Amino acid sequence: MKVKKVICSKIMTGFYMDDKEAIKRGAEPDGFVYKGEPVTKGFKTIRQPGQAVSVMFVLENGEIAYGDCAVAQYAASGGREVPNTAEALIEVIEKYVTPMFEGMDIKEFKSTAENFDRKLFDGVQLPASIRYGVTQAILETVAIERKITMAEVVIDEYGLEIDLTPVRINAQSGDERYTNVDKMILKEVGMMPHGLINNVKTKLGEDGQIFLDWVKWVKNRIQEIGDPNYNPVMRYDVYGCMGYAFNDDLDKVVEYLLKVEEACSPYTVFIEMPIDLKSNDKQLAGFRYLRKKLDEAGSKLKLIIDEYANTYEQIVEWVDAKGADMIQVKTIDLGGINNIIEAVLYCKKHGIIAYQGGTCNETDKSARVCVNLAVATKPFAMAGKPGMGVDEGVMIVNNEQERLLKILEAKKNNLV
């Protein structure tokens, strides 16, 4: 399918970009924003509106395939792309992407995406956000030409089997830790509630008691208002705050993790980034130590790595080292969506649990594309995104998955 024209438009994301370092240092909330000055390069304020760009391929048959370029909520954190304006991204796209794709006859997703994702322009790869959005458009172009779903393109090109088992959806509460938990319970999301525990003083507690009390409340709330058969997996993201609270004394962190596990019982619990030791080598050694001590204590609590496994290469390193029980495949950080596919498959092949994550600062389009990837590759869970309101992100992801599964089922039974 030939691309006749490439068009770009400035669009909104589902949330905002936050200066994570300023927040961790204690930036004071002021309504929905934060008081004080940003400390991270690229930020004009501590919280600023997310911006994205839709890259649209006008195809020779008159249809339009598109993908959305965006950056994570915590832009510039952990080596991520810095905040950028839509105008600046469009300028880069028009300089490099437009001349490459206008007139191109796209026949296959995998090879086309890999070539673009790895290609050097003036000696460097394009920003991850641009590679993310453009490869979405490539996948949809192939799906349009072949008259199949994007999930089927991935299944065919990567030699996968159709599996009609739904992928559980993960929801995140943001700072609305009580109302949003109720929403998750009513909607029976498969993995929850995230928590956004990014400040020791106000969210974890100097001795960890604030977080522990909330964890107990979440468990009790599930049992109070949830269906008796509802059995979610608990996932909490603590942004290294357990380590900060206990001065990176890993034995004390282990003791605290065991208390959290007990508070969550009988539910399976995953803890993301309990420590943040500021270098990959130290983080890897720290995680392996925590796992060893947890195993010795008979704990089934699982550890998730996030920011030290942002790229495909970093994910491979952590998987090979058996450094964590679960890898968050942070979709928006990997550049081309071909890397998301490869990362999930690599985790599964080597016995590490894959969570196909992302950010609240994505768009409805990138969320739906990611659902197609998840339906094809079957990670343990996928993010309900974008946004922090629970309802909207979970709806977008759930509905796309339900449609896909019914389409695949009908095709499998030769009904369409």
Contacts in CASP RR format, 6 or more apart in sequence:
PFRMAT RR
TARGET T0000
AUTHOR 0000-0000-0000
METHOD contacts of the structure
MODEL  1
MKVKKVICSKIMTGFYMDDKEAIKRGAEPDGFVYKGEPVTKGFKTIRQPG
QAVSVMFVLENGEIAYGDCAVAQYAASGGREVPNTAEALIEVIEKYVTPM
FEGMDIKEFKSTAENFDRKLFDGVQLPASIRYGVTQAILETVAIERKITM
AEVVIDEYGLEIDLTPVRINAQSGDERYTNVDKMILKEVGMMPHGLINNV
KTKLGEDGQIFLDWVKWVKNRIQEIGDPNYNPVMRYDVYGCMGYAFNDDL
DKVVEYLLKVEEACSPYTVFIEMPIDLKSNDKQLAGFRYLRKKLDEAGSK
LKLIIDEYANTYEQIVEWVDAKGADMIQVKTIDLGGINNIIEAVLYCKKH
GIIAYQGGTCNETDKSARVCVNLAVATKPFAMAGKPGMGVDEGVMIVNNE
QERLLKILEAKKNNLV
1 59 0 8 1.000
1 60 0 8 1.000
1 61 0 8 1.000
1 105 0 8 1.000
1 106 0 8 1.000
1 107 0 8 1.000
1 141 0 8 1.000
1 142 0 8 1.000
1 144 0 8 1.000
1 145 0 8 1.000
2 59 0 8 1.000
2 60 0 8 1.000
2 103 0 8 1.000
2 104 0 8 1.000
2 105 0 8 1.000
2 106 0 8 1.000
3 57 0 8 1.000
3 58 0 8 1.000
3 59 0 8 1.000
3 60 0 8 1.000
3 101 0 8 1.000
3 102 0 8 1.000
3 103 0 8 1.000
3 104 0 8 1.000
3 106 0 8 1.000
3 141 0 8 1.000
4 58 0 8 1.000
4 59 0 8 1.000
4 60 0 8 1.000
4 62 0 8 1.000
4 102 0 8 1.000
4 103 0 8 1.000
5 57 0 8 1.000
5 58 0 8 1.000
5 102 0 8 1.000
6 55 0 8 1.000
6 56 0 8 1.000
6 57 0 8 1.000
6 58 0 8 1.000
6 93 0 8 1.000
6 97 0 8 1.000
6 98 0 8 1.000
6 101 0 8 1.000
6 102 0 8 1.000
7 55 0 8 1.000
7 56 0 8 1.000
7 58 0 8 1.000
8 53 0 8 1.000
8 54 0 8 1.000
8 55 0 8 1.000
8 56 0 8 1.000
8 90 0 8 1.000
8 93 0 8 1.000
8 94 0 8 1.000
9 53 0 8 1.000
9 54 0 8 1.000
9 56 0 8 1.000
10 51 0 8 1.000
10 52 0 8 1.000
10 53 0 8 1.000
10 86 0 8 1.000
10 87 0 8 1.000
10 90 0 8 1.000
11 51 0 8 1.000
11 52 0 8 1.000
11 53 0 8 1.000
11 54 0 8 1.000
11 68 0 8 1.000
11 86 0 8 1.000
11 363 0 8 1.000
12 49 0 8 1.000
12 50 0 8 1.000
12 51 0 8 1.000
12 52 0 8 1.000
12 363 0 8 1.000
13 49 0 8 1.000
13 50 0 8 1.000
13 51 0 8 1.000
13 52 0 8 1.000
13 70 0 8 1.000
13 361 0 8 1.000
13 362 0 8 1.000
13 363 0 8 1.000
13 386 0 8 1.000
14 50 0 8 1.000
14 360 0 8 1.000
14 361 0 8 1.000
14 362 0 8 1.000
14 363 0 8 1.000
14 386 0 8 1.000
14 387 0 8 1.000
15 50 0 8 1.000
15 73 0 8 1.000
15 359 0 8 1.000
15 360 0 8 1.000
15 361 0 8 1.000
15 386 0 8 1.000
15 387 0 8 1.000
15 388 0 8 1.000
16 47 0 8 1.000
16 48 0 8 1.000
16 49 0 8 1.000
16 50 0 8 1.000
16 73 0 8 1.000
16 361 0 8 1.000
17 43 0 8 1.000
17 47 0 8 1.000
17 48 0 8 1.000
17 49 0 8 1.000
17 50 0 8 1.000
17 71 0 8 1.000
17 72 0 8 1.000
17 73 0 8 1.000
17 74 0 8 1.000
17 75 0 8 1.000
17 83 0 8 1.000
17 361 0 8 1.000
18 46 0 8 1.000
18 47 0 8 1.000
18 73 0 8 1.000
18 74 0 8 1.000
19 27 0 8 1.000
19 34 0 8 1.000
19 38 0 8 1.000
19 39 0 8 1.000
19 40 0 8 1.000
19 43 0 8 1.000
19 45 0 8 1.000
19 46 0 8 1.000
19 47 0 8 1.000
20 40 0 8 1.000
20 74 0 8 1.000
20 77 0 8 1.000
20 198 0 8 1.000
20 239 0 8 1.000
21 39 0 8 1.000
21 40 0 8 1.000
21 77 0 8 1.000
22 34 0 8 1.000
22 36 0 8 1.000
22 37 0 8 1.000
22 38 0 8 1.000
22 39 0 8 1.000
22 40 0 8 1.000
22 43 0 8 1.000
22 46 0 8 1.000
23 34 0 8 1.000
23 46 0 8 1.000
23 198 0 8 1.000
23 199 0 8 1.000
24 198 0 8 1.000
24 199 0 8 1.000
24 239 0 8 1.000
25 39 0 8 1.000
26 199 0 8 1.000
26 201 0 8 1.000
27 34 0 8 1.000
27 35 0 8 1.000
27 36 0 8 1.000
27 46 0 8 1.000
28 34 0 8 1.000
28 35 0 8 1.000
28 36 0 8 1.000
29 35 0 8 1.000
32 47 0 8 1.000
33 45 0 8 1.000
33 46 0 8 1.000
33 47 0 8 1.000
34 45 0 8 1.000
34 46 0 8 1.000
34 47 0 8 1.000
36 46 0 8 1.000
37 46 0 8 1.000
38 44 0 8 1.000
38 45 0 8 1.000
38 46 0 8 1.000
40 76 0 8 1.000
40 77 0 8 1.000
41 76 0 8 1.000
41 82 0 8 1.000
42 75 0 8 1.000
42 76 0 8 1.000
42 82 0 8 1.000
42 83 0 8 1.000
43 75 0 8 1.000
43 76 0 8 1.000
43 83 0 8 1.000
48 83 0 8 1.000
50 70 0 8 1.000
50 71 0 8 1.000
50 83 0 8 1.000
50 361 0 8 1.000
51 70 0 8 1.000
51 84 0 8 1.000
51 85 0 8 1.000
51 86 0 8 1.000
51 89 0 8 1.000
52 68 0 8 1.000
52 69 0 8 1.000
52 70 0 8 1.000
52 86 0 8 1.000
52 129 0 8 1.000
52 362 0 8 1.000
52 363 0 8 1.000
53 68 0 8 1.000
53 69 0 8 1.000
53 70 0 8 1.000
53 86 0 8 1.000
53 89 0 8 1.000
53 90 0 8 1.000
53 93 0 8 1.000
53 129 0 8 1.000
53 130 0 8 1.000
54 66 0 8 1.000
54 67 0 8 1.000
54 68 0 8 1.000
54 69 0 8 1.000
54 363 0 8 1.000
54 365 0 8 1.000
55 66 0 8 1.000
55 67 0 8 1.000
55 68 0 8 1.000
55 69 0 8 1.000
55 93 0 8 1.000
55 97 0 8 1.000
55 130 0 8 1.000
55 133 0 8 1.000
55 134 0 8 1.000
55 137 0 8 1.000
56 64 0 8 1.000
56 65 0 8 1.000
56 66 0 8 1.000
56 67 0 8 1.000
56 137 0 8 1.000
57 64 0 8 1.000
57 65 0 8 1.000
57 66 0 8 1.000
57 101 0 8 1.000
57 137 0 8 1.000
57 140 0 8 1.000
57 141 0 8 1.000
58 64 0 8 1.000
59 65 0 8 1.000
59 141 0 8 1.000
59 144 0 8 1.000
61 144 0 8 1.000
63 144 0 8 1.000
65 137 0 8 1.000
65 138 0 8 1.000
65 140 0 8 1.000
65 141 0 8 1.000
65 143 0 8 1.000
65 144 0 8 1.000
66 136 0 8 1.000
66 137 0 8 1.000
66 140 0 8 1.000
66 365 0 8 1.000
67 133 0 8 1.000
67 134 0 8 1.000
67 136 0 8 1.000
67 137 0 8 1.000
67 140 0 8 1.000
67 365 0 8 1.000
67 366 0 8 1.000
67 369 0 8 1.000
68 132 0 8 1.000
68 133 0 8 1.000
68 136 0 8 1.000
68 362 0 8 1.000
68 363 0 8 1.000
68 365 0 8 1.000
68 366 0 8 1.000
69 89 0 8 1.000
69 93 0 8 1.000
69 127 0 8 1.000
69 129 0 8 1.000
69 130 0 8 1.000
69 132 0 8 1.000
69 133 0 8 1.000
69 134 0 8 1.000
70 129 0 8 1.000
70 132 0 8 1.000
70 332 0 8 1.000
70 359 0 8 1.000
70 361 0 8 1.000
70 362 0 8 1.000
70 363 0 8 1.000
70 366 0 8 1.000
71 80 0 8 1.000
71 81 0 8 1.000
71 82 0 8 1.000
71 83 0 8 1.000
71 84 0 8 1.000
71 128 0 8 1.000
71 129 0 8 1.000
71 332 0 8 1.000
71 359 0 8 1.000
71 361 0 8 1.000
72 80 0 8 1.000
72 81 0 8 1.000
72 330 0 8 1.000
72 332 0 8 1.000
72 333 0 8 1.000
72 358 0 8 1.000
72 359 0 8 1.000
72 361 0 8 1.000
73 359 0 8 1.000
73 360 0 8 1.000
73 361 0 8 1.000
74 80 0 8 1.000
74 359 0 8 1.000
75 81 0 8 1.000
75 82 0 8 1.000
75 83 0 8 1.000
76 82 0 8 1.000
76 83 0 8 1.000
77 307 0 8 1.000
78 307 0 8 1.000
78 308 0 8 1.000
78 310 0 8 1.000
79 307 0 8 1.000
79 310 0 8 1.000
80 128 0 8 1.000
80 310 0 8 1.000
80 333 0 8 1.000
81 127 0 8 1.000
81 128 0 8 1.000
81 129 0 8 1.000
81 333 0 8 1.000
84 127 0 8 1.000
84 129 0 8 1.000
89 127 0 8 1.000
89 129 0 8 1.000
89 130 0 8 1.000
92 126 0 8 1.000
92 127 0 8 1.000
92 130 0 8 1.000
93 130 0 8 1.000
93 134 0 8 1.000
96 121 0 8 1.000
96 126 0 8 1.000
97 126 0 8 1.000
97 130 0 8 1.000
97 134 0 8 1.000
100 116 0 8 1.000
100 119 0 8 1.000
101 134 0 8 1.000
106 112 0 8 1.000
106 138 0 8 1.000
106 141 0 8 1.000
106 142 0 8 1.000
106 145 0 8 1.000
107 142 0 8 1.000
107 145 0 8 1.000
108 142 0 8 1.000
108 157 0 8 1.000
109 138 0 8 1.000
109 139 0 8 1.000
109 142 0 8 1.000
109 153 0 8 1.000
109 154 0 8 1.000
109 157 0 8 1.000
109 338 0 8 1.000
110 157 0 8 1.000
110 158 0 8 1.000
110 338 0 8 1.000
112 138 0 8 1.000
112 142 0 8 1.000
113 135 0 8 1.000
113 138 0 8 1.000
113 139 0 8 1.000
113 336 0 8 1.000
113 337 0 8 1.000
113 338 0 8 1.000
114 338 0 8 1.000
116 131 0 8 1.000
116 134 0 8 1.000
116 135 0 8 1.000
116 138 0 8 1.000
116 336 0 8 1.000
117 125 0 8 1.000
117 131 0 8 1.000
117 135 0 8 1.000
117 335 0 8 1.000
117 336 0 8 1.000
117 338 0 8 1.000
117 339 0 8 1.000
118 125 0 8 1.000
119 125 0 8 1.000
119 126 0 8 1.000
125 131 0 8 1.000
128 332 0 8 1.000
128 333 0 8 1.000
128 334 0 8 1.000
128 335 0 8 1.000
128 336 0 8 1.000
129 332 0 8 1.000
129 335 0 8 1.000
131 335 0 8 1.000
131 336 0 8 1.000
132 331 0 8 1.000
132 332 0 8 1.000
132 334 0 8 1.000
132 335 0 8 1.000
132 336 0 8 1.000
132 337 0 8 1.000
132 366 0 8 1.000
133 336 0 8 1.000
133 337 0 8 1.000
133 366 0 8 1.000
134 336 0 8 1.000
135 335 0 8 1.000
135 336 0 8 1.000
135 337 0 8 1.000
135 338 0 8 1.000
136 337 0 8 1.000
136 365 0 8 1.000
136 366 0 8 1.000
136 369 0 8 1.000
139 150 0 8 1.000
139 153 0 8 1.000
139 154 0 8 1.000
139 337 0 8 1.000
139 369 0 8 1.000
139 372 0 8 1.000
140 150 0 8 1.000
140 369 0 8 1.000
142 153 0 8 1.000
143 149 0 8 1.000
143 150 0 8 1.000
143 152 0 8 1.000
143 153 0 8 1.000
146 152 0 8 1.000
146 153 0 8 1.000
148 156 0 8 1.000
149 372 0 8 1.000
149 404 0 8 1.000
149 407 0 8 1.000
149 408 0 8 1.000
150 369 0 8 1.000
150 372 0 8 1.000
150 373 0 8 1.000
151 372 0 8 1.000
151 373 0 8 1.000
151 375 0 8 1.000
151 376 0 8 1.000
151 404 0 8 1.000
151 408 0 8 1.000
152 376 0 8 1.000
152 408 0 8 1.000
154 160 0 8 1.000
154 341 0 8 1.000
154 372 0 8 1.000
154 373 0 8 1.000
154 376 0 8 1.000
154 377 0 8 1.000
155 161 0 8 1.000
155 162 0 8 1.000
155 376 0 8 1.000
158 341 0 8 1.000
158 345 0 8 1.000
158 376 0 8 1.000
158 377 0 8 1.000
160 376 0 8 1.000
160 377 0 8 1.000
162 408 0 8 1.000
162 412 0 8 1.000
163 378 0 8 1.000
164 405 0 8 1.000
164 408 0 8 1.000
164 409 0 8 1.000
164 412 0 8 1.000
165 378 0 8 1.000
166 401 0 8 1.000
166 402 0 8 1.000
166 405 0 8 1.000
167 356 0 8 1.000
167 374 0 8 1.000
167 375 0 8 1.000
167 378 0 8 1.000
167 379 0 8 1.000
167 380 0 8 1.000
167 381 0 8 1.000
167 382 0 8 1.000
167 401 0 8 1.000
168 189 0 8 1.000
168 190 0 8 1.000
168 191 0 8 1.000
168 233 0 8 1.000
168 380 0 8 1.000
168 381 0 8 1.000
168 382 0 8 1.000
169 189 0 8 1.000
169 190 0 8 1.000
169 191 0 8 1.000
169 381 0 8 1.000
169 382 0 8 1.000
169 383 0 8 1.000
169 384 0 8 1.000
169 394 0 8 1.000
169 397 0 8 1.000
169 398 0 8 1.000
169 401 0 8 1.000
170 189 0 8 1.000
170 190 0 8 1.000
170 191 0 8 1.000
170 192 0 8 1.000
170 194 0 8 1.000
170 235 0 8 1.000
170 355 0 8 1.000
170 357 0 8 1.000
170 381 0 8 1.000
170 382 0 8 1.000
170 383 0 8 1.000
170 384 0 8 1.000
171 180 0 8 1.000
171 183 0 8 1.000
171 184 0 8 1.000
171 187 0 8 1.000
171 189 0 8 1.000
171 191 0 8 1.000
171 192 0 8 1.000
171 193 0 8 1.000
171 194 0 8 1.000
171 384 0 8 1.000
171 390 0 8 1.000
171 393 0 8 1.000
171 394 0 8 1.000
172 192 0 8 1.000
172 193 0 8 1.000
172 194 0 8 1.000
172 195 0 8 1.000
172 196 0 8 1.000
172 237 0 8 1.000
172 360 0 8 1.000
172 383 0 8 1.000
172 384 0 8 1.000
172 388 0 8 1.000
172 390 0 8 1.000
173 180 0 8 1.000
173 181 0 8 1.000
173 184 0 8 1.000
173 192 0 8 1.000
173 193 0 8 1.000
173 194 0 8 1.000
173 195 0 8 1.000
173 196 0 8 1.000
173 388 0 8 1.000
173 390 0 8 1.000
174 180 0 8 1.000
174 194 0 8 1.000
174 195 0 8 1.000
174 196 0 8 1.000
174 360 0 8 1.000
174 388 0 8 1.000
174 389 0 8 1.000
175 196 0 8 1.000
175 388 0 8 1.000
176 388 0 8 1.000
176 389 0 8 1.000
177 193 0 8 1.000
177 195 0 8 1.000
177 196 0 8 1.000
177 214 0 8 1.000
178 217 0 8 1.000
180 193 0 8 1.000
180 388 0 8 1.000
180 389 0 8 1.000
180 390 0 8 1.000
181 192 0 8 1.000
181 193 0 8 1.000
181 218 0 8 1.000
181 221 0 8 1.000
182 221 0 8 1.000
182 225 0 8 1.000
183 389 0 8 1.000
183 390 0 8 1.000
183 391 0 8 1.000
184 192 0 8 1.000
184 193 0 8 1.000
184 232 0 8 1.000
184 390 0 8 1.000
184 394 0 8 1.000
185 221 0 8 1.000
185 222 0 8 1.000
185 225 0 8 1.000
185 226 0 8 1.000
185 230 0 8 1.000
186 225 0 8 1.000
186 226 0 8 1.000
187 390 0 8 1.000
187 391 0 8 1.000
187 394 0 8 1.000
188 226 0 8 1.000
188 227 0 8 1.000
188 230 0 8 1.000
188 232 0 8 1.000
189 232 0 8 1.000
189 384 0 8 1.000
189 390 0 8 1.000
189 394 0 8 1.000
190 232 0 8 1.000
190 233 0 8 1.000
190 381 0 8 1.000
191 232 0 8 1.000
191 233 0 8 1.000
191 234 0 8 1.000
191 235 0 8 1.000
191 270 0 8 1.000
191 355 0 8 1.000
191 381 0 8 1.000
192 232 0 8 1.000
192 233 0 8 1.000
192 234 0 8 1.000
192 235 0 8 1.000
193 218 0 8 1.000
193 234 0 8 1.000
193 235 0 8 1.000
193 236 0 8 1.000
194 235 0 8 1.000
194 236 0 8 1.000
194 237 0 8 1.000
195 236 0 8 1.000
195 237 0 8 1.000
196 203 0 8 1.000
196 237 0 8 1.000
197 203 0 8 1.000
197 204 0 8 1.000
197 211 0 8 1.000
197 236 0 8 1.000
197 237 0 8 1.000
197 238 0 8 1.000
197 239 0 8 1.000
197 241 0 8 1.000
198 238 0 8 1.000
198 239 0 8 1.000
198 241 0 8 1.000
199 241 0 8 1.000
200 206 0 8 1.000
200 241 0 8 1.000
200 244 0 8 1.000
200 245 0 8 1.000
202 210 0 8 1.000
203 210 0 8 1.000
203 211 0 8 1.000
203 241 0 8 1.000
204 210 0 8 1.000
204 211 0 8 1.000
204 238 0 8 1.000
204 241 0 8 1.000
204 242 0 8 1.000
204 245 0 8 1.000
205 211 0 8 1.000
205 245 0 8 1.000
206 245 0 8 1.000
207 245 0 8 1.000
208 242 0 8 1.000
208 245 0 8 1.000
208 256 0 8 1.000
211 236 0 8 1.000
211 238 0 8 1.000
211 241 0 8 1.000
211 260 0 8 1.000
212 259 0 8 1.000
212 260 0 8 1.000
212 263 0 8 1.000
215 234 0 8 1.000
215 236 0 8 1.000
215 260 0 8 1.000
215 263 0 8 1.000
215 264 0 8 1.000
216 263 0 8 1.000
218 234 0 8 1.000
219 234 0 8 1.000
219 263 0 8 1.000
219 264 0 8 1.000
219 265 0 8 1.000
219 267 0 8 1.000
222 230 0 8 1.000
222 232 0 8 1.000
222 267 0 8 1.000
231 267 0 8 1.000
232 267 0 8 1.000
233 267 0 8 1.000
233 268 0 8 1.000
233 269 0 8 1.000
233 270 0 8 1.000
233 381 0 8 1.000
234 264 0 8 1.000
234 267 0 8 1.000
234 268 0 8 1.000
234 269 0 8 1.000
234 270 0 8 1.000
235 269 0 8 1.000
235 270 0 8 1.000
235 271 0 8 1.000
235 272 0 8 1.000
235 304 0 8 1.000
235 355 0 8 1.000
235 381 0 8 1.000
236 260 0 8 1.000
236 269 0 8 1.000
236 270 0 8 1.000
236 271 0 8 1.000
236 272 0 8 1.000
237 272 0 8 1.000
237 273 0 8 1.000
237 304 0 8 1.000
237 306 0 8 1.000
238 271 0 8 1.000
238 272 0 8 1.000
238 273 0 8 1.000
238 274 0 8 1.000
239 273 0 8 1.000
239 276 0 8 1.000
240 273 0 8 1.000
240 274 0 8 1.000
240 275 0 8 1.000
240 276 0 8 1.000
242 253 0 8 1.000
242 256 0 8 1.000
242 257 0 8 1.000
242 271 0 8 1.000
242 274 0 8 1.000
242 275 0 8 1.000
243 249 0 8 1.000
243 253 0 8 1.000
243 274 0 8 1.000
243 275 0 8 1.000
243 276 0 8 1.000
244 276 0 8 1.000
245 256 0 8 1.000
246 252 0 8 1.000
246 253 0 8 1.000
246 256 0 8 1.000
248 275 0 8 1.000
248 277 0 8 1.000
250 275 0 8 1.000
250 286 0 8 1.000
250 289 0 8 1.000
250 290 0 8 1.000
250 293 0 8 1.000
251 293 0 8 1.000
253 274 0 8 1.000
253 275 0 8 1.000
253 290 0 8 1.000
254 290 0 8 1.000
254 293 0 8 1.000
254 294 0 8 1.000
254 297 0 8 1.000
257 271 0 8 1.000
257 274 0 8 1.000
257 290 0 8 1.000
257 294 0 8 1.000
257 299 0 8 1.000
257 301 0 8 1.000
258 294 0 8 1.000
258 297 0 8 1.000
258 299 0 8 1.000
258 301 0 8 1.000
260 269 0 8 1.000
260 271 0 8 1.000
260 301 0 8 1.000
261 269 0 8 1.000
261 299 0 8 1.000
261 300 0 8 1.000
261 301 0 8 1.000
268 300 0 8 1.000
268 302 0 8 1.000
269 301 0 8 1.000
269 302 0 8 1.000
270 301 0 8 1.000
270 302 0 8 1.000
270 303 0 8 1.000
270 304 0 8 1.000
270 325 0 8 1.000
270 326 0 8 1.000
271 301 0 8 1.000
271 302 0 8 1.000
271 303 0 8 1.000
271 304 0 8 1.000
272 303 0 8 1.000
272 304 0 8 1.000
272 305 0 8 1.000
272 306 0 8 1.000
272 328 0 8 1.000
273 304 0 8 1.000
273 305 0 8 1.000
273 306 0 8 1.000
273 307 0 8 1.000
274 290 0 8 1.000
274 303 0 8 1.000
275 283 0 8 1.000
275 286 0 8 1.000
275 287 0 8 1.000
275 290 0 8 1.000
276 283 0 8 1.000
276 307 0 8 1.000
277 283 0 8 1.000
277 285 0 8 1.000
277 286 0 8 1.000
280 308 0 8 1.000
280 314 0 8 1.000
280 317 0 8 1.000
283 305 0 8 1.000
283 308 0 8 1.000
284 308 0 8 1.000
284 318 0 8 1.000
284 321 0 8 1.000
284 323 0 8 1.000
287 303 0 8 1.000
287 305 0 8 1.000
287 323 0 8 1.000
287 324 0 8 1.000
288 321 0 8 1.000
288 322 0 8 1.000
288 323 0 8 1.000
290 303 0 8 1.000
291 303 0 8 1.000
291 323 0 8 1.000
291 324 0 8 1.000
291 325 0 8 1.000
294 301 0 8 1.000
294 303 0 8 1.000
302 325 0 8 1.000
302 326 0 8 1.000
302 353 0 8 1.000
303 324 0 8 1.000
303 325 0 8 1.000
303 326 0 8 1.000
304 324 0 8 1.000
304 325 0 8 1.000
304 326 0 8 1.000
304 327 0 8 1.000
304 328 0 8 1.000
304 355 0 8 1.000
305 318 0 8 1.000
305 323 0 8 1.000
305 324 0 8 1.000
305 326 0 8 1.000
305 327 0 8 1.000
305 328 0 8 1.000
306 328 0 8 1.000
306 330 0 8 1.000
308 314 0 8 1.000
308 318 0 8 1.000
309 315 0 8 1.000
309 317 0 8 1.000
309 318 0 8 1.000
309 324 0 8 1.000
309 327 0 8 1.000
309 328 0 8 1.000
309 330 0 8 1.000
310 330 0 8 1.000
310 333 0 8 1.000
310 334 0 8 1.000
311 333 0 8 1.000
311 334 0 8 1.000
311 339 0 8 1.000
312 334 0 8 1.000
312 339 0 8 1.000
312 342 0 8 1.000
312 343 0 8 1.000
312 346 0 8 1.000
315 327 0 8 1.000
315 329 0 8 1.000
315 343 0 8 1.000
315 346 0 8 1.000
315 347 0 8 1.000
316 343 0 8 1.000
316 346 0 8 1.000
318 324 0 8 1.000
318 327 0 8 1.000
318 352 0 8 1.000
319 327 0 8 1.000
319 346 0 8 1.000
319 347 0 8 1.000
319 350 0 8 1.000
319 351 0 8 1.000
319 352 0 8 1.000
320 350 0 8 1.000
322 352 0 8 1.000
324 352 0 8 1.000
325 352 0 8 1.000
325 353 0 8 1.000
326 352 0 8 1.000
326 353 0 8 1.000
326 354 0 8 1.000
326 355 0 8 1.000
326 380 0 8 1.000
327 343 0 8 1.000
327 347 0 8 1.000
327 352 0 8 1.000
327 353 0 8 1.000
327 354 0 8 1.000
327 355 0 8 1.000
328 355 0 8 1.000
328 357 0 8 1.000
328 358 0 8 1.000
329 340 0 8 1.000
329 343 0 8 1.000
329 344 0 8 1.000
329 347 0 8 1.000
329 354 0 8 1.000
329 355 0 8 1.000
329 356 0 8 1.000
329 357 0 8 1.000
329 379 0 8 1.000
330 357 0 8 1.000
330 358 0 8 1.000
330 359 0 8 1.000
331 337 0 8 1.000
331 340 0 8 1.000
331 356 0 8 1.000
331 357 0 8 1.000
331 358 0 8 1.000
331 359 0 8 1.000
331 362 0 8 1.000
331 366 0 8 1.000
331 370 0 8 1.000
331 373 0 8 1.000
331 383 0 8 1.000
332 358 0 8 1.000
332 359 0 8 1.000
332 361 0 8 1.000
332 362 0 8 1.000
332 366 0 8 1.000
333 358 0 8 1.000
334 340 0 8 1.000
334 343 0 8 1.000
337 369 0 8 1.000
337 370 0 8 1.000
337 373 0 8 1.000
340 356 0 8 1.000
340 370 0 8 1.000
340 373 0 8 1.000
341 373 0 8 1.000
341 376 0 8 1.000
341 377 0 8 1.000
343 354 0 8 1.000
344 354 0 8 1.000
344 356 0 8 1.000
344 373 0 8 1.000
344 374 0 8 1.000
344 377 0 8 1.000
344 378 0 8 1.000
344 379 0 8 1.000
345 377 0 8 1.000
347 353 0 8 1.000
347 354 0 8 1.000
347 379 0 8 1.000
348 354 0 8 1.000
348 377 0 8 1.000
348 378 0 8 1.000
348 379 0 8 1.000
353 380 0 8 1.000
354 377 0 8 1.000
354 379 0 8 1.000
354 380 0 8 1.000
355 379 0 8 1.000
355 380 0 8 1.000
355 381 0 8 1.000
355 382 0 8 1.000
355 383 0 8 1.000
356 370 0 8 1.000
356 373 0 8 1.000
356 374 0 8 1.000
356 377 0 8 1.000
356 379 0 8 1.000
356 381 0 8 1.000
356 382 0 8 1.000
356 383 0 8 1.000
357 370 0 8 1.000
357 382 0 8 1.000
357 383 0 8 1.000
357 385 0 8 1.000
358 370 0 8 1.000
358 383 0 8 1.000
358 385 0 8 1.000
359 385 0 8 1.000
359 386 0 8 1.000
360 385 0 8 1.000
360 386 0 8 1.000
360 387 0 8 1.000
360 388 0 8 1.000
361 386 0 8 1.000
361 387 0 8 1.000
362 385 0 8 1.000
362 386 0 8 1.000
363 386 0 8 1.000
364 386 0 8 1.000
364 396 0 8 1.000
366 385 0 8 1.000
366 386 0 8 1.000
367 383 0 8 1.000
367 384 0 8 1.000
367 385 0 8 1.000
367 386 0 8 1.000
367 393 0 8 1.000
367 396 0 8 1.000
367 397 0 8 1.000
367 400 0 8 1.000
368 396 0 8 1.000
368 397 0 8 1.000
368 400 0 8 1.000
370 382 0 8 1.000
370 383 0 8 1.000
370 385 0 8 1.000
370 397 0 8 1.000
371 382 0 8 1.000
371 397 0 8 1.000
371 400 0 8 1.000
371 401 0 8 1.000
371 404 0 8 1.000
372 400 0 8 1.000
372 404 0 8 1.000
374 382 0 8 1.000
374 401 0 8 1.000
375 401 0 8 1.000
375 404 0 8 1.000
375 405 0 8 1.000
375 408 0 8 1.000
382 397 0 8 1.000
383 397 0 8 1.000
384 393 0 8 1.000
384 394 0 8 1.000
384 396 0 8 1.000
384 397 0 8 1.000
384 398 0 8 1.000
385 393 0 8 1.000
385 396 0 8 1.000
385 397 0 8 1.000
386 392 0 8 1.000
386 393 0 8 1.000
386 396 0 8 1.000
387 393 0 8 1.000
407 416 0 8 1.000
410 416 0 8 1.000
END
